[in-house]
């Protein structure tokens, strides 16, 4: 009999670091599919911070700077180093972020690296 996994919680945007951790845990309980192995390989190479730091950074960006979870996850995945890189990642916010606000966000990002 095939067991069907049940959904415990739903998050649309998941940072690479959490994907990596979830797949590593899944690997402990059995073999991964080809797609899961590929995803684990890619997420392991791309994730720049650990999953707890990624979640903490996302929460701070959403709470303090009122960014959408989508933008916050992209920022946690990429960890931009310049205002120009950060501006591109916040373009979907529907508002223009001031350079001073972007500078504060960069300071927060640096504190998590």
C-alpha positions, 0 to 999 in steps of 0.5 A: 500500500502506498502511503500518501503524505499529508500536508502539515502546513502550507507556505507558498514561498520556501527558501533554498535553505529550508528545501535543503533541510526538508530533503535531507530529513526525507532522505533519512527515512528512505530513498529520494526520487530522482527529482528530489535528489536533483533538487537537494543537490541544487539547493545545497549548492545555492543556499547561502545561509542555514534554514533558521537564519533564512526564516529569521531574516524573512520574518524580520524583513516582513515585520520590520520593512513590511515586505511581502513574503515573496520578496523576503524569500527572494532576498534570503535566497540571493542575499544581495550586496548592493542597493541595485541588486536589492531594488530589483528584488523589491520591484514587485512590492508595488511601492518604491522603497527609498534608498535609505530604507534599502540601505537599512535592509542591506544592513539587516542582510549583512547581520545574517551573513 
